[in-house]
Amino acid sequence: MRVRYFLQVGVLACLVAFAPSALASPWAEVGDNQLRSDIQLLASAGMVSDLTTHWPMPWHSILTSLDDAPLASQPVSVRLAAERVLAHARRETAPGAAASAYFDVTNRTALVRGFEGMGRGEGQAQLSLGYNFSNISGRLSVGAIAQDLERRNYKLMFEGSYLSADIGDVRLYGGYLDHWWGPGQISALSLSNNARPMPQIGIQRSSTTASSWPVLRWLGPWQVEFLLGYMDGPRLERDTFYNALRLTVNPAPGLEIGLARTQQFCGQGHPCRPLRDYFDFANNNRNANSTNDQGLFDIKYSFGIAGVPAQVYMQVMNEDSSPIVQSASSHLFGASVFLPIDENPVRLTAEYTDSVPTHSIFSFGDVLHGIAYNNGDYPDGMRYRGRTIGFSLDSDSRLFSLQGSWTDQGGRFYQLSYHRAHVNHPANTLPNVVSALPVRVNLGEARVTLPLSGLKLDLAGRVQDEQPRPRRGGAVSIEAALRIDL
């Protein structure tokens, strides 16, 4: 039965005519790990601003920096990365219309969903039409997603659709956009691409250049973004809204700092006072507010070891407002290094994510089970359409990951990952939407991205020794994604 669906998708893809083009976009968008690695390598070399934790990322700043960068004096690996990024940016920012088709099919969705996450269901198909004109860009993406192909429970989806406009130094947008806030390669604690994007409107800087104002100049290159979303779909708390604010700065070479706040507000049974509640920062046992808030801090430092680019990073997410006394803090720690092998370095990453909240930021032995992503007043928690908005393993989970990735001379991208996941915890009495009961999973994944004429093919294979409950036993899965530029 599953083979039949693979064949159907393959035949449909082959019937679509295609020619070299690209999907128009004013941003470098979430989902391309090769692009992200190239940009981070360029940032480590000082060729672009070190603002690599705030996605989507405006192309304008990247293009301006690379056009003026002294690339001729850089190592071959940096020049090749610059060529790939420049080609990508110029295609996507070219004026005019563009179209693409996207197909994704798998026999089992990925347990761990990182920055490069593929499909959120067993089957997905979309047609996208985009347009760049002067300061206005837009895209209409229409498709269907099926959580279970055999049951054919297809749902309409508009992921990737947006309309945006540059007004002075800011860009206004509305639509269904993925975000990734944080330095993690495999996880982001508060806002990631794990859940489907909700309908939203937002504003961000159209360029990340340093401010000319004397008071702000010391921040270096910076970005700020605010978005307002509506949490539609099946929910226990109807008419719930969501907002998120992030400030990211690069005050010194190699140093990137991010501060963010996310909030659920209004909804059935709740007072709806958006302005008043937004500035009610007190939220603890003695003074609880009427919203569901999360505070976030992350820091990344890039440096060189004997000429080898490396970076270390961390992220902390607080559920309450008193970080020293009581914060209910989840943590993420990681490190990456670009090993020089021939002309295309191999990036190695080790990352650990822990959503078993500690009582305060540094009280690692004193934990508060079940608090991450859950809230007594909002029973759906920080989740949208069945998935956590942040960490893909949801509350009370731990994930250790090792990942290696590289690009060959033909532009093909390879990635190998090992994950050891502890999903849910015996002491947790609150929901975890990934696994009904605690389970430990060892998971290996191999992935390759093949850029062909007018299309891009992603292939992934996964092997795991256990499954989230109520399923049991090992599992093998394969996934294929095809993007065709029409």
GITAWO-V517970 format. One record per residue. RES is the residue in one letter. PHI is phi in degrees with one decimal (999 if undefined). PSI is psi in whole degrees, 0 to 359 (none if undefined). NEAR is the number of other C-alpha atoms within 10 Angstrom. Layout:
# GITAWO-V517970
[[RES,PHI,PSI,NEAR] [RES,PHI,PSI,NEAR]]
This chain:
# GITAWO-V517970
[[M,999,315,7] [R,-65.6,322,12] [V,-59.1,322,8] [R,-59.9,321,9] [Y,-71.1,323,17] [F,-58.6,316,17] [L,-66.2,320,11] [Q,-61.6,315,10] [V,-65.8,319,19] [G,-63.0,317,15] [V,-64.5,317,11] [L,-61.8,319,10] [A,-64.0,321,17] [C,-68.8,336,10] [L,-80.7,349,8] [V,-86.2,125,11] [A,-76.7,146,10] [F,-145.2,157,16] [A,-146.3,157,11] [P,-58.3,127,11] [S,-166.3,195,19] [A,-161.6,157,22] [L,-81.6,122,22] [A,-65.1,140,27] [S,-165.8,138,24] [P,-82.3,354,24] [W,-120.9,154,17] [A,-82.3,117,22] [E,-96.6,164,19] [V,-67.2,141,21] [G,123.5,350,19] [D,-113.4,99,14] [N,-70.8,330,19] [Q,-64.1,314,22] [L,-62.1,317,18] [R,-63.8,318,21] [S,-63.3,319,20] [D,-62.2,316,21] [I,-66.2,321,25] [Q,-68.0,324,25] [L,-64.9,319,25] [L,-66.2,323,25] [A,-65.6,320,21] [S,-63.4,329,24] [A,-84.9,358,21] [G,78.3,16,15] [M,-83.6,333,23] [V,-134.7,165,23] [S,-61.7,145,26] [D,-86.3,65,30] [L,-121.5,80,25] [T,-116.9,13,21] [T,-110.9,7,24] [H,-127.9,98,21] [W,-119.1,144,19] [P,-70.7,157,18] [M,-117.9,126,24] [P,-63.0,132,22] [W,-65.8,332,23] [H,-55.3,314,17] [S,-66.5,321,16] [I,-65.8,314,25] [L,-62.7,316,19] [T,-61.9,317,13] [S,-65.8,315,15] [L,-72.1,328,17] [D,-64.0,331,12] [D,-101.2,357,10] [A,-77.8,144,15] [P,-79.8,71,12] [L,-68.9,333,18] [A,-61.3,333,9] [S,-90.3,1,9] [Q,-90.9,160,14] [P,-60.6,160,11] [V,-58.2,321,15] [S,-60.7,321,18] [V,-70.2,319,23] [R,-65.0,320,18] [L,-66.1,320,19] [A,-62.0,318,22] [A,-62.8,320,24] [E,-62.5,317,15] [R,-65.7,316,15] [V,-67.2,316,23] [L,-61.8,317,17] [A,-62.3,317,12] [H,-62.7,312,15] [A,-64.5,317,21] [R,-69.0,326,14] [R,-64.7,314,16] [E,-75.0,333,22] [T,-95.7,1,23] [A,-62.0,137,19] [P,-67.8,152,16] [G,113.3,188,12] [A,-97.6,155,17] [A,-153.1,156,21] [A,-142.8,155,20] [S,-152.6,160,21] [A,-124.6,144,22] [Y,-133.4,135,20] [F,-134.1,139,23] [D,-141.9,134,24] [V,-145.2,142,27] [T,-154.4,160,25] [N,-90.2,350,19] [R,-162.1,125,19] [T,-67.8,153,20] [A,-67.1,138,23] [L,-71.6,313,17] [V,-101.1,121,19] [R,-113.6,110,20] [G,-96.1,194,21] [F,-54.8,325,20] [E,-93.2,22,14] [G,-49.1,141,16] [M,-96.0,231,24] [G,-73.2,151,23] [R,-97.8,359,22] [G,-140.6,181,19] [E,-73.6,338,21] [G,-146.8,143,27] [Q,-153.7,138,25] [A,-144.3,138,23] [Q,-145.5,148,21] [L,-119.5,130,18] [S,-124.6,137,22] [L,-124.8,121,18] [G,-123.7,161,22] [Y,-150.4,131,21] [N,-110.6,128,21] [F,-146.7,112,14] [S,51.6,244,11] [N,-98.0,10,12] [I,-119.2,135,17] [S,-135.6,148,22] [G,-155.4,161,22] [R,-152.9,138,22] [L,-115.4,117,19] [S,-117.9,120,21] [V,-126.8,134,17] [G,-166.7,195,18] [A,-139.3,149,17] [I,-130.0,141,23] [A,-126.2,122,20] [Q,-70.7,328,18] [D,-137.2,111,16] [L,-67.2,326,19] [E,-65.7,324,11] [R,-84.3,349,8] [R,55.0,43,11] [N,-88.9,70,11] [Y,-75.4,144,16] [K,-131.7,141,11] [L,-67.6,142,13] [M,-140.8,149,18] [F,-125.5,22,21] [E,-53.6,133,21] [G,91.3,351,18] [S,-74.4,142,19] [Y,-165.4,164,21] [L,-136.3,128,17] [S,-138.8,156,21] [A,-146.5,137,19] [D,-83.8,126,18] [I,-127.2,101,12] [G,66.3,237,9] [D,-97.2,9,10] [V,-123.4,158,15] [R,-120.4,124,20] [L,-95.9,143,19] [Y,-148.2,159,21] [G,-149.7,145,19] [G,150.4,213,22] [Y,-126.0,89,22] [L,-115.0,140,22] [D,-80.2,147,20] [H,-130.6,154,21] [W,-141.2,109,26] [W,-111.9,104,26] [G,144.1,165,32] [P,-83.3,351,28] [G,-65.1,141,29] [Q,-84.2,326,22] [I,-104.8,331,27] [S,-139.8,153,30] [A,-136.2,132,28] [L,-75.4,319,29] [S,-103.2,322,27] [L,-144.3,117,23] [S,-141.0,188,27] [N,-96.0,18,28] [N,-66.2,312,28] [A,-86.9,157,20] [R,-61.6,145,21] [P,-69.4,137,22] [M,-87.4,160,22] [P,-61.4,134,18] [Q,-152.8,157,19] [I,-124.8,150,20] [G,-159.0,172,19] [I,-143.3,138,19] [Q,-148.5,167,22] [R,-68.3,141,20] [S,-83.3,349,23] [S,-143.1,146,19] [T,-101.6,19,25] [T,-65.5,157,19] [A,-65.0,149,18] [S,-75.0,149,14] [S,-89.0,353,10] [W,-69.9,133,8] [P,-56.6,322,7] [V,-70.3,327,8] [L,-98.2,351,13] [R,-59.7,327,14] [W,-68.6,344,15] [L,-70.1,340,16] [G,71.3,200,20] [P,-56.2,140,23] [W,-151.2,159,24] [Q,-139.4,143,22] [V,-137.1,141,19] [E,-145.3,140,18] [F,-131.1,134,18] [L,-135.5,152,18] [L,-127.2,123,19] [G,-124.1,159,20] [Y,-113.8,125,17] [M,-90.6,82,22] [D,-83.4,189,15] [G,86.2,180,12] [P,-66.1,122,11] [R,-148.1,152,17] [L,-71.6,322,13] [E,-103.5,101,18] [R,-75.2,160,16] [D,59.4,36,16] [T,-88.2,137,20] [F,-110.0,164,18] [Y,-140.9,137,20] [N,-133.8,157,20] [A,-148.3,137,20] [L,-131.2,132,19] [R,-138.2,137,21] [L,-118.9,127,17] [T,-125.7,131,26] [V,-131.1,156,25] [N,-128.3,73,25] [P,-75.1,343,18] [A,-147.5,155,14] [P,-53.2,126,15] [G,84.7,350,20] [L,-104.3,124,17] [E,-128.7,130,26] [I,-126.3,135,24] [G,-127.7,139,24] [L,-128.0,135,19] [A,-147.3,156,22] [R,-140.9,132,19] [T,-122.6,153,21] [Q,-154.0,136,18] [Q,-100.3,137,23] [F,-150.9,168,22] [C,60.0,208,21] [G,97.4,159,17] [Q,-56.9,132,13] [G,81.9,4,11] [H,-118.4,144,15] [P,-64.5,140,12] [C,-112.0,90,16] [R,-128.4,73,12] [P,-54.9,310,14] [L,-67.7,315,8] [R,-63.8,314,8] [D,-70.0,331,16] [Y,-63.4,326,16] [F,-98.2,15,8] [D,-94.5,90,12] [F,-83.7,342,15] [A,-72.6,124,13] [N,-154.7,94,19] [N,-151.4,187,15] [N,-62.2,329,9] [R,-89.8,339,7] [N,-146.9,84,9] [A,-86.5,137,14] [N,-90.2,181,15] [S,-98.7,12,19] [T,-119.8,174,25] [N,-113.1,108,23] [D,-112.6,154,24] [Q,-137.4,136,24] [G,-109.8,148,22] [L,-139.0,139,23] [F,-135.9,133,19] [D,-141.5,156,23] [I,-144.9,139,20] [K,-134.0,136,25] [Y,-126.9,123,20] [S,-104.2,139,22] [F,-154.6,179,17] [G,-120.0,141,14] [I,-118.9,105,9] [A,53.8,41,6] [G,82.9,1,11] [V,-97.1,119,13] [P,-64.6,137,22] [A,-147.2,164,22] [Q,-152.9,148,21] [V,-125.0,150,19] [Y,-154.9,162,21] [M,-151.2,159,20] [Q,-146.0,139,27] [V,-128.3,132,25] [M,-118.6,126,26] [N,-107.2,135,27] [E,-88.8,335,25] [D,-119.3,174,24] [S,-98.4,3,18] [S,-114.2,86,17] [P,-62.3,334,17] [I,-91.6,321,11] [V,-87.0,307,13] [Q,-152.7,114,19] [S,-126.0,339,25] [A,50.5,68,29] [S,-97.5,129,30] [S,-97.3,154,29] [H,-132.2,152,24] [L,-142.1,133,25] [F,-132.7,144,21] [G,-161.2,166,22] [A,-151.9,145,20] [S,-134.5,152,21] [V,-143.1,141,22] [F,-102.0,100,24] [L,-79.1,127,16] [P,-75.6,105,14] [I,-125.1,113,11] [D,54.5,225,11] [E,-99.7,359,15] [N,-130.5,106,19] [P,-67.7,154,21] [V,-96.1,126,20] [R,-94.5,125,21] [L,-111.8,133,19] [T,-131.8,136,22] [A,-121.5,132,20] [E,-144.7,141,22] [Y,-130.6,128,21] [T,-124.7,136,26] [D,-137.4,111,24] [S,-105.0,24,28] [V,-89.0,100,26] [P,-66.3,140,28] [T,-90.2,155,24] [H,-59.2,315,24] [S,-131.2,179,22] [I,-57.0,318,20] [F,-111.2,9,13] [S,-90.4,72,16] [F,-68.3,341,14] [G,-91.5,353,8] [D,-113.2,101,13] [V,-112.7,159,17] [L,-125.0,93,17] [H,-65.7,140,22] [G,85.5,354,24] [I,-76.6,324,25] [A,-59.8,127,31] [Y,69.9,356,28] [N,-107.5,155,20] [N,-155.0,134,17] [G,-63.8,328,10] [D,-87.5,339,13] [Y,-121.0,89,23] [P,-62.7,337,15] [D,-72.6,336,21] [G,69.1,193,21] [M,-81.3,67,24] [R,-138.7,153,20] [Y,-141.5,125,20] [R,50.3,46,16] [G,84.8,2,14] [R,-128.2,148,20] [T,-67.9,139,27] [I,-71.4,336,25] [G,-109.0,250,22] [F,-62.2,130,30] [S,-67.1,341,25] [L,-96.1,3,27] [D,67.1,202,28] [S,-73.1,154,29] [D,53.9,45,28] [S,-130.2,155,29] [R,-130.1,142,22] [L,-139.5,124,23] [F,-112.9,130,19] [S,-132.6,142,21] [L,-121.6,134,18] [Q,-143.0,138,20] [G,-127.0,138,18] [S,-146.4,151,21] [W,-160.2,161,22] [T,-117.8,134,22] [D,-91.2,182,13] [Q,-63.6,335,10] [G,-88.0,6,9] [G,83.5,5,17] [R,-76.6,139,15] [F,-112.3,131,19] [Y,-121.2,146,21] [Q,-148.6,130,20] [L,-120.0,134,17] [S,-135.6,144,19] [Y,-126.2,130,19] [H,-125.6,134,21] [R,-115.5,112,18] [A,-114.5,133,21] [H,-110.3,103,19] [V,-99.0,125,27] [N,69.0,172,30] [H,-143.8,143,22] [P,-56.9,330,11] [A,-85.6,357,11] [N,-83.3,122,18] [T,-106.7,4,11] [L,-107.1,169,20] [P,-64.5,143,21] [N,-129.8,116,24] [V,-79.7,353,18] [V,-87.9,313,21] [S,-137.8,129,19] [A,-67.9,332,16] [L,-130.9,160,16] [P,-61.4,141,18] [V,-153.5,147,19] [R,-110.3,133,18] [V,-131.3,130,19] [N,-102.7,128,16] [L,-136.0,131,23] [G,-116.3,142,19] [E,-138.1,137,20] [A,-121.5,137,18] [R,-143.1,145,18] [V,-137.4,140,19] [T,-115.1,123,21] [L,-112.8,109,16] [P,-84.4,113,15] [L,-111.8,180,13] [S,-68.3,108,12] [G,79.7,5,16] [L,-152.8,166,20] [K,-134.0,129,16] [L,-114.6,127,17] [D,-111.5,130,18] [L,-125.8,134,17] [A,-136.6,141,20] [G,-127.7,138,17] [R,-133.0,143,20] [V,-131.6,131,16] [Q,-138.9,151,19] [D,-93.2,351,14] [E,-150.8,170,16] [Q,-131.7,155,20] [P,-59.2,142,20] [R,-70.8,144,14] [P,-88.1,357,9] [R,-69.5,157,10] [R,-139.8,157,11] [G,92.1,172,11] [G,-72.1,170,13] [A,-155.3,148,13] [V,-123.1,135,14] [S,-138.5,153,15] [I,-130.5,152,18] [E,-144.0,140,22] [A,-131.5,135,22] [A,-130.3,135,21] [L,-129.5,124,20] [R,-112.6,126,20] [I,-117.4,124,26] [D,-85.3,118,21] [L,-88.3,none,20]]
